[in-house]
Amino acid sequence: MACEGTADIALIGLAVMGQNLILNMADHGFTVCAFNRTTSKVDDFLANEAKGKSIVGAHSLEEMVLKLQKPRKIILLVKAGSAVDSFIEQLIPLLEPGDIIIDGGNSEYTDTQRRCEYLRSKDLLFVGSGVSGGEEGARYGPSLMPGGHVEAWPHIKTIFQSISAKADDEPCCDWVGDNGAGHFVKMVHNGIEYGDMQIICEAYHLMKNVLGLSHDEMGDIFDEWNKGELNSFLIEITRDIMRYKDTDGQPLVEKILDSAGQKGTGKWTAISALDFGVPVTLIGESVFARCLSSLKDERMAASQQLSGPSTTEFNGDKTAFIEDIRKALYASKIVSYAQGFMLLREAAVKFNWNLNYGGIALMWRGGCIIRSVFLGNIKKAFDNNAELQNLMMDDFFREEIGKCQDSWRNVIATAVKIGIPTPAFSTALAFYDGYRSSQLPANLIQAQRDYFGAHTYQLIDNPGTFIHTNWTGKGGNVSSSTYNA
């Protein structure tokens, strides 16, 4: 048993992520105290995976706190929500001013903001840290996105940066910002993850149902794509999934029910985008695509009753169309990340966070689910121009998306003609076309709003003044309160 005050850090929650993170910290020379509400898990862990390592256990929170060096550092890796608050309340009377509680779960950033304010009143420090990379990342190097009380950072920096993934020898971890910034960045990461997964699925759907490719052929294509601009963890695992055979020699992926679940972070990203008025359309559409997939029984019935296009045959050049799909995927990916960084920029303004966008891209370069070579180009874009308004306006990305757009449009047009849904590809292109349009039909929307609700409008040559028109001669000249839709 360890003496009092010898452990560098404690971790509460011995599910797979918690155990792997403890082992990772031990591998890097830190002494870790493990605790779980079901204390038998502590004993099992110490007797097996943790045996012979610099890991000690505790059978109560009091014992755990006694084993920690000051300022005490405690990571919570428990279910987001009430469980986090429950442990915080249990820890408060056991801790001293300056001790640090770290929430490493998938908490909503608004909860992290609330907890920061609450624990500040108790003279305790709180950190809400995004942790990405799944089991393997936790064990061998995750992407870590800490935010909260900045005074805590000097005390946890060495541990966090030591155990994190590395990209170009740089740790995929740095201080993100105040209050809920860490969990907000993790939320956007997960939203982008939703988008990446959806556009890859649409590429798979097109190759399988339009081109009739075998799974081995698709595996080879994803393997080839993984050698270029699309090199990424998600493309890599998609290649492996395409090649994986069940015991009967058939592709296992085709035996999996086409009804996708979600844990909520993509939905939170879409809701935040709506709250902030930022058009993060691809992530939103990716969430809705999962919702539509869950209507399996309805879709089965509709497939027997709702007709599609008269012809579903593809008569073009298959090799050329595969390249078109690759370019559509690449262009849509650029839009997805551009939208994600738009949301980060708006949150930074709203909450007065000093976010380092290039640094965030670096944090995502390794360890996390969306890790890819693509993120290196994003870091370069923000290194070149820290005030970059939109990623698509960077010289590199503007040229890349320009080179892809003919293929992108052809893929969507072909999908529409044959009746294959491509919601993410399509909404990404619609956003691109909308963003590059100097004139959109919102003038008509404003006229309509003023017509039926006297909501007023602005004139092009006098945007500072709000005007109401009595369109019918019967509506009167009194306007309602002016607001932005």
HELIX and SHEET records of a PDB file:
HELIX    1   1 VAL A   16  ASP A   27  1                                  12    
HELIX    2   2 THR A   39  ALA A   47  1                                   9    
HELIX    3   3 LEU A   61  LEU A   66  1                                   6    
HELIX    4   4 SER A   82  LEU A   91  1                                  10    
HELIX    5   5 ILE A   92  LEU A   94  5                                   3    
HELIX    6   6 TYR A  109  ARG A  120  1                                  12    
HELIX    7   7 GLY A  134  TYR A  140  1                                   7    
HELIX    8   8 VAL A  150  ALA A  152  5                                   3    
HELIX    9   9 TRP A  153  ILE A  163  1                                  11    
HELIX   10  10 ALA A  181  ASN A  209  1                                  29    
HELIX   11  11 HIS A  215  TRP A  225  1                                  11    
HELIX   12  12 PHE A  233  ARG A  243  1                                  11    
HELIX   13  13 LEU A  252  LYS A  255  5                                   4    
HELIX   14  14 THR A  265  PHE A  276  1                                  12    
HELIX   15  15 THR A  281  SER A  293  1                                  13    
HELIX   16  16 LYS A  296  SER A  303  1                                   8    
HELIX   17  17 LYS A  318  PHE A  351  1                                  34    
HELIX   18  18 TYR A  357  MET A  363  1                                   7    
HELIX   19  19 PHE A  374  ASN A  384  1                                  11    
HELIX   20  20 LEU A  391  MET A  393  5                                   3    
HELIX   21  21 ASP A  395  ILE A  418  1                                  24    
HELIX   22  22 PRO A  423  TYR A  435  1                                  13    
HELIX   23  23 ALA A  442  GLY A  453  1                                  12    
SHEET    1   A 8 ILE A  55  GLY A  57  0                                        
SHEET    2   A 8 VAL A  32  PHE A  35  1                                        
SHEET    3   A 8 ILE A   9  ILE A  12  1                                        
SHEET    4   A 8 LYS A  73  LEU A  76  1                                        
SHEET    5   A 8 ILE A 100  ASP A 103  1                                        
SHEET    6   A 8 LEU A 125  SER A 132  1                                        
SHEET    7   A 8 SER A 143  GLY A 148 -1                                        
SHEET    8   A 8 GLY A 177  ASP A 178  1                                        
SHEET    1   B 2 LYS A 166  ALA A 167  0                                        
SHEET    2   B 2 GLU A 170  PRO A 171 -1                                        
SHEET    1   C 2 TYR A 457  LEU A 459  0                                        
SHEET    2   C 2 ASN A 462  ILE A 467 -1                                        
END                                                                             
